[in-house]
Amino acid sequence: MSDSNDIEVVYDKQCPVCDFYCQRIDVQKSDGNLVLTDARDDSEIMDDITALGLDIDEGMVVRVGDKLHYGADAIHELALMSSGKGFVNAMSRLLFRSRRMADLFYPVFRTGRNLLLKILGKTRINNLQQDNNDRF
């Protein structure tokens, strides 16, 4: 269970690009404490994500307080809270602090992620238990 001051990021740790990005996220201390959760692990937040019908294979989730942000909205929220320190945080702020830019670029990055996981032979998380949806 996360603290009310936590910013919880739920992502696929088996994706090397996602893991690289999430390990380097640096949010401003005034926004809260960053907590990383692997979407492949059983957790209360994954139960919440699934209950809401959000396909974690198609978008990361960021929980701030009681609110869940999904996909482009999630990365936009992270960019707004970014400290801007370091290359990854600076690029995140540049690309995703605008909602329009997040909506434009997030699907491109998600498609690249899915292609990478297909090449690596990874399985989908398939949290919504859809038939024939195990492979990228």
Order of alpha helices (4+ residues) and beta strands (2+ residues): beta-alpha-beta-alpha-beta-beta-alpha-alpha-alpha
